[in-house]
């Protein structure tokens, strides 16, 4: 038997114009690549972690001591947050898309009793969990949350803030207020909203736990740190019940970030092996976010999304989303049913747009960290040409003129 030595892997640059991962800032890549070879307990690595948790509190708008990063992707952060859900816990989960649906599956796996999990290991149906399904393309409203919590009176409630599966923003204010009224501990999937929308998590008293990801609004690398933040109430409850994980135990994970018994300490205790490269990248991403400011970044996203929305609408598409980092659309009637064909054609040319991952199939175009007129123009041009190649009548010159007027108006206003 001979060994096969493959050629070095060369991955070309693509325009990541989907719901995420976003385009990592070159400054973040430079910090990642230039970090020295060091062990995970080297003083500068530990100092970087201490500074990261402090910057993260500013980005998230919180005084929660238990605010830190979970090594991994956004799913790692969500798993940490949901770790407090124990078998038999009563939970209401609001589902209006692919990712809130996976959050619901996570909760069902954690809340299932041994018998319930054994009965259907990959898709358990615990009696203690209620899934409130909201149709694709619609948002979860405060009224929906209030009705469900009033009826079921759960211990926990979970909702995605921004559901990228359908491009819908859910009512976080209504969710928080309903949780507060009914004494429910809210858990929020903020994977797509943190660093994109201007909000402070301390303004939502009914939410006990928050989880986000590194590669969307924070614009870092996917495998770095997923931001999480927990209130004293969440940590007190977790201290009573414990949870069935070592790696994703919020209290143990926090200790490595120098958070022990509700206090910041000078040096954390060992929990897992952290990467100095990941720490350096995450640190720089947070610095960039604070330098830009969450408020200004939110305004920039709204401005550029409006330009993209106007352009694709002029191409005959119908936009059904209300996020500012992502446009979800139906193609013109002449191209209906050819969404996957169009997406695959774009991706083959280094233009990374996405379909929705559940029915009905729609097209998703994102602008994560693509907040310049040139970037938006490139996205619009590539998408228009892809539609033209499939036979659509698209006047690219007229559409570019619309974009120019949009950007010129902003410059004149300044």
C-alpha positions in Angstrom: 0.0 0.0 0.0 1.4 3.4 -1.0 0.8 6.7 0.7 -0.9 9.4 -1.4 0.5 12.8 -0.8 -1.8 15.4 -2.2 -0.8 18.8 -3.6 -1.0 21.8 -1.2 -4.5 23.0 -0.8 -5.0 26.3 -2.5 -8.3 28.0 -1.7 -9.2 30.9 -3.9 -10.7 34.1 -2.7 -14.5 34.3 -3.0 -17.0 37.1 -2.4 -18.8 35.8 0.7 -22.2 37.3 0.0 -24.4 35.0 2.0 -25.9 34.9 5.5 -22.5 34.0 7.0 -19.7 33.4 7.5 -18.9 37.0 6.5 -15.8 38.5 5.0 -13.1 38.5 7.7 -11.4 41.9 8.0 -7.7 41.9 6.8 -6.6 43.3 10.1 -8.1 40.2 11.8 -6.3 37.9 9.4 -3.0 39.7 9.9 -3.3 39.4 13.7 -4.2 35.7 13.4 -1.2 34.9 11.0 1.3 37.0 12.9 0.7 35.6 16.4 3.7 34.0 17.8 3.9 30.3 18.6 2.8 30.2 22.3 1.2 27.9 24.7 -2.4 28.7 25.9 -1.2 29.9 29.3 1.4 32.3 28.1 1.0 35.7 29.8 0.1 37.7 26.6 -2.5 35.1 25.7 -4.1 35.4 29.1 -3.9 39.2 29.0 -5.6 39.1 25.6 -8.4 37.0 27.0 -9.0 39.4 29.9 -9.1 42.3 27.5 -11.4 40.4 25.2 -14.0 39.8 27.9 -14.0 43.5 28.8 -14.3 44.7 25.2 -17.1 42.1 24.7 -19.1 43.6 27.6 -18.9 47.0 25.8 -19.9 45.5 22.5 -22.9 43.6 24.0 -23.8 46.5 26.3 -23.8 44.7 29.6 -22.5 44.6 33.1 -22.9 40.8 33.2 -19.7 39.5 34.7 -20.4 36.1 33.0 -19.6 37.5 29.5 -16.9 35.7 27.6 -16.1 33.8 24.4 -16.7 30.1 23.8 -14.1 28.4 21.6 -15.7 27.3 18.4 -18.5 28.4 16.1 -21.8 30.0 16.9 -23.2 26.5 17.6 -20.7 26.1 20.4 -21.9 29.3 22.0 -25.5 28.2 21.7 -24.7 24.8 23.2 -23.2 26.5 26.2 -26.2 28.7 26.7 -28.6 25.7 26.3 -26.5 23.6 28.7 -28.6 24.9 31.6 -31.7 23.2 30.3 -32.0 19.9 32.1 -34.1 16.8 31.5 -37.8 17.5 32.3 -37.4 21.3 32.3 -40.4 23.1 30.8 -39.4 25.1 27.7 -41.2 27.1 25.0 -39.2 27.5 21.8 -40.3 29.9 19.0 -39.4 28.6 15.5 -39.7 30.6 12.3 -36.8 29.2 10.2 -34.0 26.8 9.8 -31.8 27.9 12.7 -34.5 28.5 15.3 -35.6 25.1 14.3 -32.2 23.7 15.2 -32.3 25.6 18.4 -35.5 23.8 19.1 -34.0 20.4 18.4 -31.1 21.3 20.7 -33.5 22.1 23.5 -35.5 18.9 22.9 -32.4 16.8 23.2 -31.4 18.5 26.4 -34.8 18.5 28.0 -35.7 14.9 27.1 -35.8 12.4 29.8 -33.7 9.2 29.3 -36.8 7.3 28.1 -37.8 10.1 25.7 -34.3 10.4 24.2 -34.1 6.6 23.8 -37.5 6.6 22.0 -36.2 8.9 19.3 -32.5 9.7 19.8 -32.1 12.1 16.9 -35.4 13.8 17.1 -36.8 13.4 20.6 -40.3 14.7 21.5 -40.2 15.5 25.2 -43.5 16.3 26.8 -41.9 19.3 28.7 -41.0 21.2 25.5 -43.5 23.2 23.4 -42.5 24.3 19.9 -44.4 27.3 18.6 -44.1 27.3 14.8 -44.5 30.6 13.0 -44.8 30.3 9.2 -41.7 30.9 7.1 -41.3 34.5 6.1 -43.1 35.8 9.2 -41.7 37.2 12.4 -42.3 36.1 16.0 -44.3 38.9 17.6 -44.7 39.9 21.2 -48.3 38.8 21.1 -47.3 35.3 20.0 -44.8 35.1 22.8 -47.2 36.4 25.4 -49.9 34.0 24.5 -47.6 31.0 24.6 -46.0 31.9 27.9 -49.3 32.7 29.5 -50.6 29.3 28.5 -47.6 27.0 29.1 -45.9 28.9 32.0 -42.4 27.4 31.3 -39.2 27.7 33.2 -37.3 28.7 30.0 -38.2 30.3 26.7 -36.0 30.5 23.6 -36.1 32.6 20.5 -33.7 33.6 17.7 -33.4 37.4 17.5 -32.6 37.5 13.8 -33.6 34.3 11.9 -31.3 34.1 8.9 -33.2 31.0 7.6 -35.9 33.3 6.4 -34.3 36.7 7.0 -36.8 37.8 9.6 -36.2 40.0 12.7 -38.2 38.7 15.7 -39.6 40.9 18.5 -36.9 40.9 21.1 -38.6 43.6 23.2 -41.9 41.7 23.2 -40.1 38.5 24.1 -38.2 40.0 27.0 -41.2 41.8 28.4 -43.3 38.6 28.2 -40.6 36.6 29.9 -40.3 39.2 32.6 -44.1 39.3 33.3 -44.3 35.5 33.6 -41.1 34.9 35.5 -39.6 32.9 32.7 -35.9 32.9 31.9 -35.4 33.9 28.3 -32.6 32.5 26.1 -31.8 34.4 23.0 -29.9 33.2 19.8 -28.2 36.5 18.8 -26.0 34.8 16.2 -27.0 37.1 13.4 -27.8 40.3 15.3 -24.9 41.0 17.5 -22.6 43.6 15.9 -25.2 44.4 13.2 -28.1 45.9 15.2 -27.6 48.6 17.7 -28.9 47.2 21.0 -27.7 46.7 24.6 -28.5 43.3 26.1 -29.0 44.9 29.6 -32.0 46.7 28.2 -33.9 43.3 28.1 -34.6 42.3 31.7 -36.4 39.1 30.8 -33.5 37.5 28.9 -31.2 35.5 31.1 -28.8 34.1 28.5 -27.4 35.3 25.2 -25.3 33.5 22.6 -23.8 34.8 19.4 -21.0 33.8 17.0 -17.6 35.1 15.9 -18.0 35.3 12.1 -21.1 37.4 11.4 -21.5 40.8 13.1 -18.2 40.5 14.9 -16.5 39.8 11.6 -13.9 37.3 12.9 -12.9 33.8 11.8 -15.5 31.1 12.2 -13.4 29.0 14.5 -12.5 31.6 17.1 -14.9 32.6 19.9 -18.6 32.7 20.1 -19.8 35.5 22.5 -22.0 34.5 25.4 -23.4 36.5 28.3 -25.4 35.3 31.3 -27.2 37.1 34.1 -26.8 36.4 37.8 -30.2 34.6 37.8 -29.0 32.2 35.1 -25.8 31.4 36.9 -27.6 31.0 40.2 -29.9 28.5 38.7 -27.1 26.7 36.9 -25.2 26.5 40.3 -28.2 24.7 41.8 -28.9 22.2 39.0 -25.5 21.7 37.4 -25.4 20.6 33.8 -24.3 17.4 32.0 -21.2 18.7 30.2 -17.6 19.6 31.2 -16.5 21.4 28.0 -19.6 23.5 27.6 -20.3 24.2 31.2 -20.8 28.0 31.4 -19.3 28.2 34.9 -16.3 26.1 34.2 -15.7 27.8 30.8 -15.9 31.3 32.5 -13.2 30.4 35.0 -10.6 30.2 32.2 -11.5 33.7 31.3 -10.8 34.9 34.9 -14.4 34.8 36.0 -14.7 33.0 39.3 -17.6 33.1 41.8 -19.1 36.1 40.1 -15.9 38.1 40.2 -13.2 39.1 37.7 -9.9 37.7 39.0 -6.3 38.3 37.9 -5.8 34.8 36.4 -8.2 32.1 35.3 -8.0 28.4 35.9 -7.4 25.8 33.3 -10.4 24.6 31.4 -9.4 23.9 27.9 -6.5 24.6 25.5 -7.1 28.0 23.9 -5.4 29.0 20.7 -3.2 32.1 20.8 -4.0 32.6 17.1 -7.7 32.6 17.9 -7.3 34.9 20.9 -5.3 37.4 18.7 -7.9 37.4 16.0 -10.9 37.7 18.3 -9.1 40.6 20.2 -8.6 42.5 16.9 -12.1 41.9 15.7 -13.5 43.4 19.0 -11.1 46.4 18.7 -12.4 47.0 15.2 -16.0 46.8 16.3 -15.5 49.3 19.1 -13.5 51.6 16.8 -16.3 51.6 14.3 -18.9 51.6 17.1 -22.0 49.3 17.1 -24.3 52.3 16.5 -22.4 53.5 13.4 -22.1 49.9 12.1 -25.8 49.5 12.5 -26.5 52.6 10.5 -24.0 51.5 7.8 -25.8 48.1 7.5 -29.2 49.8 7.1 -27.9 52.1 4.5 -26.2 49.5 2.3 -29.0 46.9 2.7 -31.4 49.6 1.4 -29.3 50.0 -1.7 -29.1 46.3 -2.3 -32.9 45.9 -1.7 -33.7 48.7 -4.2 -31.4 47.1 -6.8 -32.8 43.6 -6.7 -36.3 44.9 -6.6 -35.6 46.8 -9.8 -34.5 43.5 -11.3 -38.0 42.1 -10.7 -37.3 40.3 -7.5 -39.5 40.4 -4.4 -37.8 40.9 -1.1 -39.4 39.2 1.9 -36.8 39.8 4.6 -36.5 42.7 7.1 -32.9 42.2 8.3 -30.2 44.8 7.5 -27.3 42.3 6.8 -29.3 40.0 4.5 -31.7 40.2 1.7 -34.0 37.2 1.1 -35.9 37.3 -2.1 -38.1 35.5 -4.6 -36.9 35.6 -8.2 -39.0 37.1 -11.0 -41.8 34.8 -12.2 -39.9 34.0 -15.4 -37.1 32.4 -13.2 -39.3 30.9 -10.5 -38.2 27.4 -9.6 -34.7 28.0 -10.8 -33.3 29.4 -7.5 -30.9 26.5 -6.9 -29.6 26.7 -10.4 -28.9 30.4 -10.1 -27.2 30.0 -6.7 -25.0 27.2 -8.0 -24.0 29.1 -11.0 -23.0 32.1 -8.9 -21.0 29.9 -6.4 -19.1 28.3 -9.3 -17.8 31.8 -10.2 -16.7 32.7 -6.7 -19.8 34.6 -5.8 -21.0 33.0 -2.6 -24.7 33.6 -2.3 -27.0 31.0 -0.7 -30.5 29.5 -1.0 -32.8 29.1 1.9 -32.3 25.7 3.6 -35.9 24.9 4.0 -39.0 25.4 1.8 -39.9 27.5 0.1 -36.6 27.8 -1.7 -35.5 31.5 -1.9 -32.3 33.3 -2.6 -30.3 34.9 0.2 -27.7 37.7 -0.5 -25.7 39.0 2.5 -23.5 42.0 3.0 -21.6 41.0 6.2 -18.5 43.3 6.4 -19.2 44.5 2.8 -20.2 48.0 3.8 -18.8 50.1 0.9 -20.4 51.3 -2.4 -17.9 49.3 -4.4 -18.8 46.1 -2.6 -22.5 46.6 -3.0 -22.0 47.5 -6.7 -20.0 44.3 -7.2 -22.7 42.2 -5.6 -25.4 43.8 -7.7 -23.5 43.5 -10.9 -22.7 39.8 -10.3 -26.2 39.0 -9.4 -27.7 40.9 -12.4 -25.3 39.1 -14.8 -26.3 35.7 -13.3 -29.9 36.6 -13.9 -29.1 37.8 -17.5 -27.3 34.5 -18.2 -30.5 32.7 -17.3 -32.6 34.7 -19.7 -33.9 37.5 -17.4 -34.3 41.0 -18.9 -32.2 43.1 -16.6 -31.1 46.7 -17.4 -27.8 46.8 -15.6 -27.0 50.3 -16.6 -30.3 51.6 -15.1 -29.8 49.7 -11.9 -26.2 51.0 -11.5 -27.6 54.5 -12.0 -30.0 53.8 -9.1 -27.1 52.7 -6.9 -25.1 55.8 -7.8 -28.0 58.1 -6.9 -28.4 56.2 -3.6 -24.7 56.7 -2.7 -24.5 60.2 -4.0 -27.5 61.3 -1.9 -25.7 60.0 1.2 -22.5 61.9 0.3 -24.5 65.1 -0.3 -26.2 64.7 3.1 -22.9 64.4 4.9 
